[in-house]
Amino acid sequence: MKNIGVYILESRKNYRYYIGSTDNLNRRLKEHNAGRVFSTSKTRPLFLKAFIVCDNLAEARSSEYRLKKYKRRDIVEKAIKDLIFPWEF
């Protein structure tokens, strides 16, 4: 399984989503839950809701940016449910 893609985390503190991209999912999850990521350090613990595989890191970064631009919870939840990006529906 490829380890490059876009991940969606959910905070158990405020139930908000965080979207990111990585080439090493395990390392990135550890960084988030250890408090080493500024934007999520106050909302721990975080749980992985979805991971959408991409071909390369450049595609993952652009897909992360595009998904964040939607700013709608229902669209993010659809991506979590279907494990595909909203522009692929």
N, C-alpha and C positions, 0 to 999 in steps of 0.2 A: 504494500500500500504506500502510495506517495504521501509525503509529510509536508507538502507545499500546498497552501490554500488559505482560505478565509475562515476564521472561527468566530463564533458568536457565543459570548459568555453571558450568564445571568447572575446578578447579585442577589444573594439571599437576604441582604440587609434592606435594600430598597426596591428589589425586583425589576431593576432596569437592565437593559441590554448594553453590552459593550461589543463592538465589532472591531476585529483586527486581522492582520495577515501575518504569516510566518512561514519559515522553511523548517522549523523544528517545534512542533506543537507541544511536546512534553516539557521542553525547556521554558517555553513561553507561559504555559499554565503555571509552572512553579514560580516564575517571576511575578506573575499577577497575584498569586495567593501568598507570596512572601512579602508583598507590599512594595516591591521595587519598581512598580509602574505607577507614576504619579496620578494618572487619571482614574485608576481603580483602587488606589491604596486605602481610601476611606470607605469603600463599599464591600470589603471582603466579608465572608468568603464568596468566591465566584465559582460557578459550575459551568462546564461545557454543555451548551445546548445543541450546537451543530458545528460541523466542519465540512466545508465544501472544497473538494480537491480542485486544484488548478494545475495547468501544465508547467508553469514556471513562476518565479517570484514576481516578475514584472506584471504578469496577468493577475496574480493575487492582489498586488498593491492597487492596481487600477480597479479591480472588482470591489475591493474594500472601500475605496473612495466613492465609487458609484453607488454602492449600497448605503453608505452613510448619508449621501445626498438626499435620499428619499425621506428620511426623518419621520417615518410613520411606523408605528408599532405593528399594525396589521400586515404591512409588507414584510417586515422582518420576521414576524411569526409565520408567514406563508413560506418564506425561505427556509426557516427552521423545519417546518412540517415536511416540505417537499425535497429538501436538500439540493435545491437548484436556485440560481439567481432569478430575481423577478423579471428580468428582461429575457429570460429563456422560456417563459410560460407560453 
